[in-house]
Amino acid sequence: MHEESSIARFGLIIEAKRRECGYTQQYLAHLVDESVVFVRLLEKGRLDPTLSDMAKLANEFNLSVFDLLNELS
């Protein structure tokens, strides 16, 4: 069985956090100063986020980057 990639799992985590907060993809994109396409690709696991991207996302979810990445395990 093929193990799901870390990038794909990260995307699922971002989507779950976004939904928990009640944010649309458009609103999250606005908050992190990115495009809606960025959020869509990220959530689908088609975009490898930079540390800066992770920091902006974590901040909007009131998490540290460490806490956000810790959810991968």
C-alpha positions as CSV (number, residue, x, y, z in Angstrom):
1,M,0.0,0.0,0.0
2,H,1.3,3.4,-1.0
3,E,1.8,5.7,2.0
4,E,0.3,9.2,1.7
5,S,2.9,11.9,1.3
6,S,3.7,14.4,3.9
7,I,2.6,17.2,1.5
8,A,-0.8,15.6,1.0
9,R,-1.3,15.0,4.7
10,F,-0.3,18.7,5.4
11,G,-2.9,19.8,2.8
12,L,-5.6,17.8,4.6
13,I,-4.5,19.3,7.9
14,I,-4.8,22.8,6.5
15,E,-8.2,22.1,5.0
16,A,-9.4,20.7,8.4
17,K,-8.1,23.7,10.3
18,R,-9.6,26.1,7.8
19,R,-13.0,24.4,8.2
20,E,-12.7,24.3,12.0
21,C,-12.3,28.1,11.8
22,G,-15.2,28.5,9.5
23,Y,-13.0,30.1,6.8
24,T,-13.6,29.8,3.1
25,Q,-10.6,29.1,0.8
26,Q,-11.0,32.7,-0.4
27,Y,-11.0,34.1,3.1
28,L,-7.9,32.1,4.2
29,A,-6.1,33.2,1.0
30,H,-6.9,36.8,1.9
31,L,-5.6,36.3,5.5
32,V,-2.3,34.9,4.4
33,D,-1.9,37.3,1.4
34,E,-2.0,34.5,-1.2
35,S,-4.3,33.5,-4.0
36,V,-7.3,31.1,-3.8
37,V,-5.4,28.9,-6.2
38,F,-2.5,28.7,-3.7
39,V,-5.0,27.5,-1.0
40,R,-6.6,25.0,-3.3
41,L,-3.3,23.5,-4.5
42,L,-2.0,23.4,-0.9
43,E,-5.1,21.5,0.3
44,K,-4.9,19.1,-2.5
45,G,-1.3,18.3,-1.7
46,R,0.0,19.7,-5.0
47,L,2.0,22.5,-3.5
48,D,5.0,22.2,-1.3
49,P,4.7,25.1,1.2
50,T,7.7,27.1,2.3
51,L,8.5,27.7,5.9
52,S,7.2,31.3,5.4
53,D,3.9,29.8,4.1
54,M,3.7,27.5,7.1
55,A,4.3,30.4,9.5
56,K,1.6,32.5,8.0
57,L,-0.9,29.6,8.0
58,A,0.0,28.6,11.6
59,N,-0.4,32.2,12.7
60,E,-4.0,32.4,11.3
61,F,-4.9,29.1,13.1
62,N,-3.3,30.4,16.4
63,L,-0.7,27.7,16.3
64,S,3.1,27.6,16.1
65,V,4.7,26.1,13.1
66,F,5.9,23.3,15.4
67,D,2.4,22.5,16.5
68,L,1.1,22.6,12.9
69,L,3.9,20.2,11.7
70,N,3.4,18.0,14.8
71,E,0.0,17.1,13.5
72,L,1.7,15.3,10.6
73,S,2.8,12.5,13.0
